[in-house]
Amino acid sequence: MNMQIILQNIGRRFNRDWIFRGVDHTFTQGETYAVLGPNGSGKSTLLSVLNGSLSPSAGSIKYLNGEVPIEVETVYKHLSFAAPYLELIEEFTLTEMIDLHFNFKSYRTGMDNAAIIELLNMHPSRNKAIRYFSSGMKQRLKLALAFCSDTPMLMLDEPTSNLDKQGVEWYRGLVQQFADGRLTIVCSNQEHEYSFCNHRLDISDYKK
């Protein structure tokens, strides 16, 4: 099936201030999209509208799986999401956190708990509580959970936040290995995060 997100004249405001207005765009599975704009411009807000966690203040959003409409309440089943502000359960160990996540999502072919720990290169930390992880380790875990879930849509907000140079290269490896064939959307203002994207949408174009 081919997933699509169709935005028609989408706008979002807080109080009386419009963050963006008049967004007409179709996102299609197999394509990669970068949502660009300076900090505070509304990229994360648009991503929240796209992933169904925030309702638009104007316009309409449709989700299609081929010809079949998807209700906004069930969109989360079809997508994976990673962002620096996404919470992990700090009391859980790495192994427990992976197991919990994949109670709700399916593993991509060839992946399981052990394969993700290997991908993270965190075998010595597998039984350590996440509260003791560095910010970089937490970000790697969020990315691995999103990339390794078998979902047709992948949404990433500032994916290399808290990652060092080696972590950025590791992220690029995830993109090469796991992004192909999905509807991938990256919110970013750093080119190394979205250089692979073949479409660009600048939030500044929708400030009215």
Buried (B, 14 or more C-beta within 10 A) or exposed (E): EEBBBBBBEBBBBEEEEBBBBBBEBEBBBEBBBBBBBEEEBBBBBBBBBBBBEBEBBBBEBEBBBEEEEBEBEEBBEBBBBBBBEEEBEEEBBBBBBBEEBBEEBEBBEEBEBEBBBEBBEBEEBBEBBBEEBEEBBBBBBBBBBBBBBBBBBBBBBBBBBBBEEEBBEBBBEBBEEBBEEBBBBBBBBBEBBBEBBEBEBEBEEBBE
